[in-house]
Amino acid sequence: MEERPVDEFDYGRAVYEPLTQSVRQLIDATIRTEVGEDTVAKVQALVDEGARLLSERLVPESFGVQYTRDGRGMPWGNAIIGLRNPIAPPLVIERNRDGSVWCDVELGAAYEGPPGCLHGGISALILDQLLGATAHRPAQPAFTGTLTVRYQRPTRLGRVHGEARVVRHDGVKTYAVGHLENGEGIMVVAEGVFVRPAGRA
Ligand SMILES: CCCCCCCCCC(=O)SCCNC(=O)CCNC(=O)[C@H](O)C(C)(C)COP(=O)(O)OP(=O)(O)OC[C@H]1O[C@@H](n2cnc3c(N)ncnc32)[C@H](O)[C@@H]1OP(=O)(O)O
């Protein structure tokens, strides 16, 4: 059996996070490059070789949430916070003492919708995760039941600040609100109902 370091979280982070960050740079450069076709073909061959090497051993399906032996969750494939997911910015969510949450994130060319602006689906994705994180209780996961998003103004690509907080609980339902803002003000607001499924709460 393979010898695993005691701290799998730190080991995994040290090994995979730099790779993920390199692939994020690759995604950005793939979108914005203006080099000639010979260079594009050369890079494609290198990328194909990298994918071939990484594919020599894969988990059978998606990554899921793997746990360290001391119980720490590693949602590293997650589409928005995944440490091993190059399409995740990634979002790093901070929690205040009152349970509200916030994040600061840099969103570049890979997240474009209208020219120069953040794609509305990405705004909704960030808000879904933020509102879900504030609604979350340990060992009582809450699923997004309904998420309502109001796009007040186009959000320019670049640095975005997000916040979310719980406004009330009603049985298995938790109601949360949040917003995204930048130097131009509050751009997107959201409210959501998060439901703890019967039998799993
Ligand atoms: C640190 C970790 C941070 C984690 C953050 C996570 C963020 C990401 C969150 C997601 O993206 S989750 C993925 C997207 N969501 C889903 O896939 C959910 C799919 N839907 C379901 O699984 C079920 O429909 C659901 C769990 C939402 C509800 O099923 P139940 O069978 O438990 O609901 P039930 O019919 O028993 O109703 C319970 C209560 O919830 C209400 N309800 C049910 N579905 C609802 C809904 N969709 N929206 C709002 N309220 C809903 C329902 O009216 C009722 O209210 P009352 O108690 O007042 O009668």
Ligand as a Chemical Component Dictionary entry (heavy atoms), coordinates in Angstrom:
data_LIG
# 
_chem_comp.id                   LIG 
_chem_comp.type                 NON-POLYMER 
_chem_comp.pdbx_formal_charge   0 
_chem_comp.three_letter_code    LIG 
# 
loop_
_chem_comp_atom.comp_id 
_chem_comp_atom.atom_id 
_chem_comp_atom.alt_atom_id 
_chem_comp_atom.type_symbol 
_chem_comp_atom.charge 
_chem_comp_atom.model_Cartn_x 
_chem_comp_atom.model_Cartn_y 
_chem_comp_atom.model_Cartn_z 
_chem_comp_atom.pdbx_ordinal 
LIG C1  C1  C 0 -19.259 24.687 4.173  1  
LIG C2  C2  C 0 -20.164 24.032 3.157  2  
LIG C3  C3  C 0 -20.907 25.022 2.327  3  
LIG C4  C4  C 0 -21.896 24.376 1.423  4  
LIG C5  C5  C 0 -22.456 25.370 0.431  5  
LIG C6  C6  C 0 -23.256 24.691 -0.631 6  
LIG C7  C7  C 0 -23.615 25.651 -1.718 7  
LIG C8  C8  C 0 -24.065 24.955 -2.945 8  
LIG C9  C9  C 0 -25.468 24.548 -2.820 9  
LIG C10 C10 C 0 -25.971 23.841 -4.040 10 
LIG O1  O1  O 0 -25.671 24.199 -5.132 11 
LIG S1  S1  S 0 -26.997 22.516 -3.754 12 
LIG C11 C11 C 0 -27.351 21.933 -5.410 13 
LIG C12 C12 C 0 -28.581 22.551 -6.001 14 
LIG N1  N1  N 0 -29.773 22.123 -5.282 15 
LIG C13 C13 C 0 -30.299 20.903 -5.471 16 
LIG O2  O2  O 0 -29.833 20.084 -6.236 17 
LIG C14 C14 C 0 -31.528 20.584 -4.663 18 
LIG C15 C15 C 0 -32.463 19.664 -5.419 19 
LIG N2  N2  N 0 -33.727 19.551 -4.693 20 
LIG C16 C16 C 0 -33.832 18.696 -3.645 21 
LIG O3  O3  O 0 -32.947 17.919 -3.297 22 
LIG C17 C17 C 0 -35.128 18.738 -2.912 23 
LIG O4  O4  O 0 -36.160 19.228 -3.753 24 
LIG C18 C18 C 0 -35.055 19.632 -1.655 25 
LIG C19 C19 C 0 -33.981 19.074 -0.681 26 
LIG C20 C20 C 0 -34.700 21.117 -1.966 27 
LIG C21 C21 C 0 -36.395 19.602 -0.939 28 
LIG O5  O5  O 0 -36.806 18.274 -0.846 29 
LIG P1  P1  P 0 -37.565 17.721 0.442  30 
LIG O6  O6  O 0 -38.228 16.454 0.036  31 
LIG O7  O7  O 0 -36.658 17.685 1.641  32 
LIG O8  O8  O 0 -38.653 18.885 0.656  33 
LIG P2  P2  P 0 -40.132 18.725 1.188  34 
LIG O9  O9  O 0 -41.043 18.534 0.027  35 
LIG O10 O10 O 0 -40.177 17.750 2.326  36 
LIG O11 O11 O 0 -40.405 20.190 1.756  37 
LIG C22 C22 C 0 -39.797 20.631 2.970  38 
LIG C23 C23 C 0 -40.054 22.136 3.085  39 
LIG O12 O12 O 0 -39.176 22.804 2.102  40 
LIG C24 C24 C 0 -39.978 23.539 1.166  41 
LIG N3  N3  N 0 -39.337 23.358 -0.137 42 
LIG C25 C25 C 0 -39.196 22.209 -0.811 43 
LIG N4  N4  N 0 -38.555 22.407 -1.961 44 
LIG C26 C26 C 0 -38.289 23.736 -2.001 45 
LIG C27 C27 C 0 -37.658 24.561 -2.960 46 
LIG N5  N5  N 0 -37.131 24.041 -4.087 47 
LIG N6  N6  N 0 -37.555 25.877 -2.705 48 
LIG C28 C28 C 0 -38.047 26.397 -1.563 49 
LIG N7  N7  N 0 -38.658 25.660 -0.606 50 
LIG C29 C29 C 0 -38.782 24.345 -0.834 51 
LIG C30 C30 C 0 -41.338 22.907 1.209  52 
LIG O13 O13 O 0 -42.333 23.832 0.817  53 
LIG C31 C31 C 0 -41.448 22.560 2.690  54 
LIG O14 O14 O 0 -41.772 23.716 3.408  55 
LIG P3  P3  P 0 -42.694 23.609 4.736  56 
LIG O15 O15 O 0 -41.877 22.832 5.739  57 
LIG O16 O16 O 0 -42.963 25.023 5.127  58 
LIG O17 O17 O 0 -43.931 22.857 4.286  59 
# 
loop_
_chem_comp_bond.comp_id 
_chem_comp_bond.atom_id_1 
_chem_comp_bond.atom_id_2 
_chem_comp_bond.value_order 
_chem_comp_bond.pdbx_ordinal 
LIG C1  C2  SING 1  
LIG C2  C3  SING 2  
LIG C3  C4  SING 3  
LIG C4  C5  SING 4  
LIG C5  C6  SING 5  
LIG C6  C7  SING 6  
LIG C7  C8  SING 7  
LIG C8  C9  SING 8  
LIG C9  C10 SING 9  
LIG C10 O1  DOUB 10 
LIG C10 S1  SING 11 
LIG S1  C11 SING 12 
LIG C11 C12 SING 13 
LIG C12 N1  SING 14 
LIG N1  C13 SING 15 
LIG C13 O2  DOUB 16 
LIG C13 C14 SING 17 
LIG C14 C15 SING 18 
LIG C15 N2  SING 19 
LIG N2  C16 SING 20 
LIG C16 O3  DOUB 21 
LIG C16 C17 SING 22 
LIG C17 O4  SING 23 
LIG C17 C18 SING 24 
LIG C18 C19 SING 25 
LIG C18 C20 SING 26 
LIG C18 C21 SING 27 
LIG C21 O5  SING 28 
LIG O5  P1  SING 29 
LIG P1  O6  DOUB 30 
LIG P1  O7  SING 31 
LIG P1  O8  SING 32 
LIG O8  P2  SING 33 
LIG P2  O9  DOUB 34 
LIG P2  O10 SING 35 
LIG P2  O11 SING 36 
LIG O11 C22 SING 37 
LIG C22 C23 SING 38 
LIG C23 O12 SING 39 
LIG C23 C31 SING 40 
LIG O12 C24 SING 41 
LIG C24 N3  SING 42 
LIG C24 C30 SING 43 
LIG N3  C25 SING 44 
LIG N3  C29 SING 45 
LIG C25 N4  DOUB 46 
LIG N4  C26 SING 47 
LIG C26 C27 SING 48 
LIG C26 C29 DOUB 49 
LIG C27 N5  SING 50 
LIG C27 N6  DOUB 51 
LIG N6  C28 SING 52 
LIG C28 N7  DOUB 53 
LIG N7  C29 SING 54 
LIG C30 O13 SING 55 
LIG C30 C31 SING 56 
LIG C31 O14 SING 57 
LIG O14 P3  SING 58 
LIG P3  O15 DOUB 59 
LIG P3  O16 SING 60 
LIG P3  O17 SING 61 
# 
